[in-house]
C-alpha cells in the first residue's frame, strides 16, 4: 500500500505559483515553477528562493551531546564552536556512508543534525541506537521546522532588508538566532548551490509569512522561486556530492575523496574507526576510483549509471549528469580508475546508448564563485 507524500507548510503556495510538483523522498516538492534554466541562472546572477522543508532536523541535547556525536559520527564535534556548523558524515561499522550531514551547535549542550530527506529516518534510528551509555538525548524535530533558503549573490542585500541580525559578521558555515520579517529563525550561512546564501529554519506556521516577505524584499533584486531541478544542476556545477549518487553505503568517505571529514585524532572510539583506518591505508597504497568532472565535447547528456570508457574498456561510471546552464555544455561527475583521473587525460568517453561520446576530464568543481 503506497502512502500519500508528505506536504510542506508551503504546499498550497507552491501550487498557487504554478509549480510542477514531484514526489521526492516521500515529500511532494516543487520541481520547477517555470524554466529550470531561468531559475538556475537567477541563482548564479541574482537570487533564488527555495523551500527545503523536506530536510530532516534531529536535535541532540545533554551534558555528553558533543562526546556522543563525536562517537556516532566521523567528525570531531567537540571542536565545533557555539554558533558554528560542520559538514560531516555518519557511517556503518564497515565504513559505508549512511548519509552526509551538517551539524549546527546551537548552545553549550545543544546540537542540530540536518540529514538528507531520504535518509532522515535512517539517521534518526542510527543515532537513537548509538546514544546508549551517553548522558544525551536524541529528539526527532522534523515536524518542528520549515526550511527556506535564499541563495545567490543578491541574497545578503535581500536578507538585510528583512532582518537586523549581524549578517556581515556571519561567516560561512555559521548560524545565529534572529528575527527575519518578524519571524524567529535560525539564520545559517549555508547552502547547496555554490553561491553565497542563507538557510532559515523557522516554525512551519511562520513559513508562508517569511516566504512572502522574502519575495517582496527580493523583487528589486531579481529573486524568483526555484525548485529542486535547478538545485541539482547548481550543486552539480559546484561539484557537491548527492547522496545516492556520489555517496552510498558501498563507498567509504575515502572512496568518495572526502577522507578529510574523518577525524582519527579525536578522543575515544567512534563507529567505523577500524574499517575507516583500513580504508585510509588502502587509499594511500592503491588509490580507489577517483571522482572527476567530465565536460562533453558534443551535445548528448550523460546520466547516472552510464559507463565511462577508454581504449574500448570500461574505466568508470557516471554518478550525476546534466546540461550545465553556466558552461553551456553537458557535464557529469564520475568515478574513474585512478590512471584516467588526471585533468586533460585524453581518449575518455561516455557510453551513451552504444556510442562512445568524447569527454574532457577536468578537476572539480566545474564552477567556483568569485569571492
C-alpha positions as CSV (number, residue, x, y, z in Angstrom):
1,X,0.0,0.0,0.0
2,X,1.5,3.3,-1.1
3,X,1.3,6.2,1.4
4,X,0.5,9.7,0.3
5,X,3.5,12.0,0.1
6,X,4.1,14.5,2.9
7,X,3.3,18.2,2.3
8,X,5.4,21.1,3.4
9,X,3.8,24.1,5.1
10,X,4.2,26.0,1.7
11,X,2.4,23.4,-0.4
12,X,-0.7,25.5,-1.3
13,X,1.5,28.5,-2.0
14,X,3.7,26.5,-4.4
15,X,0.6,25.3,-6.3
16,X,-0.8,28.8,-6.5
17,X,2.5,29.8,-8.1
18,X,2.0,27.2,-10.8
19,X,4.8,24.9,-9.6
20,X,5.3,21.5,-11.2
21,X,5.3,19.2,-8.1
22,X,7.2,15.9,-7.7
23,X,7.5,13.1,-5.1
24,X,10.9,13.4,-3.6
25,X,11.9,11.2,-0.7
26,X,8.3,10.8,0.3
27,X,7.6,14.6,0.1
28,X,5.6,16.5,-2.5
29,X,8.1,19.1,-3.6
30,X,8.3,21.8,-6.3
31,X,10.4,20.6,-9.2
32,X,10.2,23.9,-11.1
33,X,8.0,26.9,-11.4
34,X,8.7,27.9,-15.0
35,X,12.0,27.4,-16.7
36,X,14.7,25.4,-15.0
37,X,17.4,27.3,-16.9
38,X,15.9,30.7,-15.8
39,X,15.8,29.5,-12.2
40,X,19.4,28.2,-12.3
41,X,20.7,31.5,-13.9
42,X,18.8,33.6,-11.4
43,X,20.7,31.9,-8.5
44,X,24.0,32.3,-10.3
45,X,23.5,36.0,-11.1
46,X,20.8,37.4,-8.7
47,X,18.9,35.2,-6.2
48,X,16.6,32.3,-5.8
49,X,14.1,31.3,-3.1
50,X,13.8,27.6,-2.2
51,X,11.5,25.5,0.1
52,X,13.8,22.8,1.6
53,X,11.4,21.7,4.4
54,X,11.9,18.1,3.4
55,X,15.3,18.0,5.1
56,X,15.5,16.2,8.4
57,X,16.3,18.0,11.6
58,X,17.4,16.0,14.6
59,X,18.2,17.7,17.9
60,X,20.8,16.3,20.3
61,X,21.0,17.7,23.8
62,X,22.6,16.9,27.2
63,X,25.9,17.1,29.0
64,X,27.5,14.5,26.8
65,X,25.9,15.6,23.5
66,X,29.3,16.5,21.9
67,X,31.0,13.3,23.1
68,X,28.1,11.3,21.8
69,X,28.1,12.9,18.4
70,X,31.9,12.5,18.1
71,X,31.3,8.8,18.7
72,X,28.3,8.4,16.4
73,X,29.8,10.5,13.5
74,X,33.2,10.6,11.8
75,X,33.9,14.3,12.7
76,X,35.2,15.8,15.9
77,X,32.1,17.6,17.0
78,X,33.7,18.6,20.3
79,X,35.7,21.2,18.4
80,X,32.6,22.9,16.8
81,X,32.2,26.4,18.3
82,X,29.0,27.8,19.6
83,X,27.1,29.2,16.6
84,X,29.2,27.3,14.1
85,X,28.3,24.4,11.7
86,X,30.3,21.4,10.4
87,X,30.0,19.2,7.4
88,X,30.4,15.5,8.4
89,X,29.1,12.0,7.8
90,X,27.6,9.1,9.6
91,X,28.9,5.6,8.5
92,X,28.2,2.0,9.2
93,X,30.6,-0.2,11.1
94,X,32.1,-1.2,7.8
95,X,32.8,2.4,6.9
96,X,30.0,2.7,4.3
97,X,28.4,6.1,4.1
98,X,24.9,6.2,5.6
99,X,24.5,10.0,5.0
100,X,26.3,13.3,4.8
101,X,25.2,15.8,7.4
102,X,25.5,19.3,8.7
103,X,25.8,19.6,12.5
104,X,24.9,23.0,14.0
105,X,26.0,23.8,17.5
106,X,23.0,25.8,18.9
107,X,24.2,26.1,22.5
108,X,26.6,24.8,25.2
109,X,24.9,21.3,25.2
110,X,22.6,21.5,22.2
111,X,23.2,20.5,18.6
112,X,21.0,20.2,15.5
113,X,21.9,17.4,13.0
114,X,20.4,18.1,9.5
115,X,20.1,14.9,7.4
116,X,19.0,14.4,3.8
117,X,15.3,13.9,3.3
118,X,15.6,10.3,2.1
119,X,17.9,9.3,5.0
120,X,16.3,11.2,7.8
121,X,14.6,8.2,9.4
122,X,17.7,6.0,8.9
123,X,19.9,8.6,10.6
124,X,17.5,9.2,13.4
125,X,17.3,5.4,14.1
126,X,21.1,5.1,14.0
127,X,21.6,8.0,16.4
128,X,18.9,6.6,18.7
129,X,20.6,3.3,18.7
130,X,24.1,4.7,19.3
131,X,23.2,7.1,22.2
132,X,23.0,4.3,24.8
133,X,25.6,4.9,27.5
134,X,25.8,8.7,26.9
135,X,24.1,11.4,29.0
136,X,22.4,12.8,25.9
137,X,19.0,12.8,24.3
138,X,18.1,12.4,20.6
139,X,14.9,14.1,19.5
140,X,13.1,13.9,16.2
141,X,12.4,17.6,15.3
142,X,11.4,17.1,11.6
143,X,7.9,18.5,12.3
144,X,9.3,21.4,14.3
145,X,10.9,23.2,11.3
146,X,10.2,24.6,7.9
147,X,13.4,25.4,6.0
148,X,13.7,28.2,3.4
149,X,16.8,29.1,1.5
150,X,17.8,32.4,-0.2
151,X,20.7,31.7,-2.5
152,X,22.7,33.9,-4.9
153,X,24.9,37.0,-5.0
154,X,22.0,39.3,-4.1
155,X,21.0,37.2,-1.1
156,X,22.8,39.4,1.5
157,X,21.1,42.5,0.2
158,X,17.7,40.8,0.3
159,X,18.2,39.5,3.8
160,X,19.4,42.8,5.1
161,X,16.0,44.3,4.1
162,X,14.1,41.9,6.4
163,X,16.5,41.4,9.4
164,X,18.7,43.4,11.7
165,X,20.8,40.4,12.5
166,X,24.6,40.8,12.0
167,X,24.8,39.2,8.6
168,X,28.2,40.8,7.9
169,X,29.6,39.0,10.9
170,X,28.0,35.7,10.0
171,X,30.7,33.5,8.4
172,X,30.2,30.6,6.0
173,X,29.1,27.5,7.9
174,X,27.8,29.5,10.9
175,X,24.4,30.2,12.3
176,X,22.8,32.6,14.7
177,X,19.3,33.0,16.1
178,X,17.5,36.2,14.9
179,X,14.3,37.6,13.7
180,X,13.6,37.7,9.9
181,X,10.5,39.6,8.8
182,X,9.1,39.4,12.3
183,X,9.6,35.6,12.4
184,X,12.0,33.9,14.9
185,X,14.6,32.0,12.9
186,X,17.9,30.2,13.0
187,X,19.8,32.0,10.3
188,X,22.6,29.9,8.8
189,X,25.1,30.9,6.1
190,X,25.0,27.6,4.3
191,X,23.7,26.2,1.0
192,X,24.0,23.7,-1.7
193,X,24.3,25.9,-4.8
194,X,27.9,27.1,-4.9
195,X,26.7,30.7,-4.2
196,X,26.6,32.8,-1.1
197,X,23.3,32.4,0.7
198,X,21.3,31.7,3.8
199,X,19.2,28.8,5.1
200,X,16.4,29.8,7.5
201,X,15.0,27.3,10.0
202,X,11.6,28.5,11.2
203,X,8.4,27.1,12.8
204,X,6.1,25.7,10.0
205,X,3.3,28.1,10.9
206,X,5.6,31.1,10.0
207,X,6.8,29.7,6.7
208,X,4.3,31.4,4.4
209,X,4.7,34.8,6.1
210,X,8.5,34.5,5.7
211,X,8.3,33.4,2.0
212,X,6.0,36.3,1.1
213,X,8.3,38.8,2.9
214,X,11.4,37.5,1.2
215,X,9.6,37.6,-2.2
216,X,8.6,41.2,-1.6
217,X,12.1,42.2,-0.4
218,X,13.7,40.3,-3.4
219,X,11.6,41.9,-6.2
220,X,14.1,44.7,-6.7
221,X,17.0,42.2,-6.7
222,X,15.6,39.8,-9.3
223,X,14.7,37.0,-6.8
224,X,12.5,34.2,-8.2
225,X,11.1,31.0,-6.6
226,X,13.2,28.0,-7.5
227,X,12.6,24.2,-7.5
228,X,14.6,21.1,-6.8
229,X,15.6,20.7,-10.5
230,X,17.8,23.7,-10.6
231,X,19.1,23.0,-7.2
232,X,20.5,19.8,-8.7
233,X,22.2,21.5,-11.6
234,X,23.6,24.2,-9.3
235,X,25.1,21.6,-6.9
236,X,26.5,19.6,-9.8
237,X,28.3,22.6,-11.3
238,X,29.7,23.3,-7.8
239,X,31.0,19.7,-7.5
240,X,28.9,19.0,-4.4
241,X,28.0,15.3,-3.8
242,X,24.5,14.0,-3.7
243,X,23.6,11.0,-1.5
244,X,22.5,8.0,-3.6
245,X,24.8,9.3,-6.5
246,X,28.3,10.3,-5.4
247,X,27.7,8.9,-1.8
248,X,26.4,5.4,-1.0
249,X,26.8,2.7,1.7
250,X,29.1,0.9,-0.8
251,X,31.6,3.7,-0.5
252,X,33.6,5.0,2.4
253,X,34.5,8.7,2.7
254,X,38.0,7.8,1.4
255,X,36.5,6.1,-1.7
256,X,34.5,9.3,-2.2
257,X,37.6,11.5,-2.0
258,X,36.2,13.0,1.3
259,X,38.6,11.3,3.7
260,X,39.3,14.8,5.2
261,X,36.0,14.7,7.1
262,X,37.2,11.6,9.1
263,X,39.0,12.8,12.3
264,X,41.1,9.9,13.6
265,X,42.8,12.3,16.1
266,X,39.7,12.8,18.2
267,X,39.5,11.3,21.6
268,X,37.9,7.9,22.1
269,X,36.4,5.4,19.7
270,X,33.9,6.1,17.0
271,X,31.6,4.0,14.9
272,X,33.5,2.7,11.8
273,X,37.0,3.7,13.1
274,X,38.6,0.3,12.4
275,X,37.1,0.0,8.9
276,X,38.0,3.6,8.0
277,X,41.6,3.1,9.2
278,X,41.9,0.3,6.8
279,X,40.2,2.3,4.0
280,X,42.6,5.2,4.6
281,X,45.6,2.8,4.2
282,X,44.1,1.3,1.1
283,X,43.6,4.7,-0.4
284,X,47.2,5.5,0.2
285,X,48.7,2.3,-1.3
286,X,46.1,1.6,-4.0
287,X,44.0,4.6,-4.8
288,X,40.4,3.7,-5.5
289,X,38.5,5.2,-8.4
290,X,38.5,8.9,-8.2
291,X,35.6,11.4,-8.5
292,X,36.3,13.6,-11.5
293,X,34.4,16.1,-13.7
294,X,33.6,15.4,-17.3
295,X,32.7,18.0,-19.9
296,X,31.1,16.9,-23.1
297,X,32.6,17.8,-26.5
298,X,29.2,17.2,-28.1
299,X,25.6,17.8,-27.0
300,X,24.4,14.4,-25.7
301,X,23.8,14.4,-21.9
302,X,25.3,11.6,-19.7
303,X,23.1,10.2,-17.0
304,X,23.8,8.4,-13.7
305,X,24.9,4.8,-14.3
306,X,26.3,5.3,-17.8
307,X,29.8,3.7,-18.3
308,X,32.9,5.8,-18.7
309,X,35.2,4.2,-21.3
310,X,38.7,4.5,-22.7
311,X,40.6,2.2,-25.1
312,X,37.4,0.2,-25.6
313,X,37.3,-0.7,-21.9
314,X,35.0,0.4,-19.0
315,X,37.1,2.6,-16.6
316,X,34.3,4.1,-14.5
317,X,30.7,5.2,-14.1
318,X,28.8,8.4,-14.2
319,X,27.2,9.3,-10.9
320,X,25.4,12.6,-11.9
321,X,25.0,14.3,-15.3
322,X,23.0,17.2,-16.7
323,X,23.2,20.1,-19.2
324,X,25.1,22.9,-17.5
325,X,23.4,26.3,-18.0
326,X,26.6,28.1,-16.9
327,X,29.0,26.2,-19.1
328,X,26.6,25.8,-22.0
329,X,27.6,22.1,-22.3
330,X,26.6,18.7,-20.8
331,X,28.6,17.9,-17.7
332,X,28.9,14.9,-15.4
333,X,30.6,13.7,-12.2
334,X,32.0,10.2,-12.4
335,X,34.2,7.7,-10.5
336,X,37.0,6.6,-12.8
337,X,40.1,4.5,-12.5
338,X,43.0,6.5,-11.0
339,X,45.1,6.1,-14.1
340,X,42.5,8.2,-16.1
341,X,41.7,10.8,-13.4
342,X,44.2,13.5,-14.2
343,X,42.7,16.6,-15.8
344,X,43.3,16.6,-19.5
345,X,43.5,12.8,-19.8
346,X,42.8,12.0,-23.5
347,X,40.7,9.3,-25.0
348,X,38.0,9.3,-22.3
349,X,34.4,8.9,-23.3
350,X,30.9,8.1,-22.0
351,X,28.9,5.2,-23.5
352,X,25.6,6.8,-24.4
353,X,23.3,4.1,-25.7
354,X,26.1,2.3,-27.5
355,X,28.0,5.4,-28.8
356,X,31.2,6.5,-27.1
357,X,30.9,10.2,-26.8
358,X,34.1,12.1,-26.2
359,X,34.5,13.9,-22.8
360,X,37.2,16.1,-21.3
361,X,38.4,15.1,-17.8
362,X,38.5,18.2,-15.5
363,X,39.1,18.9,-11.9
364,X,36.0,19.6,-9.7
365,X,34.2,21.9,-9.2
366,X,33.1,23.0,-12.7
367,X,32.1,26.4,-11.3
368,X,33.5,28.4,-8.4
369,X,32.0,31.8,-7.5
370,X,34.1,34.9,-7.3
371,X,34.6,35.9,-3.7
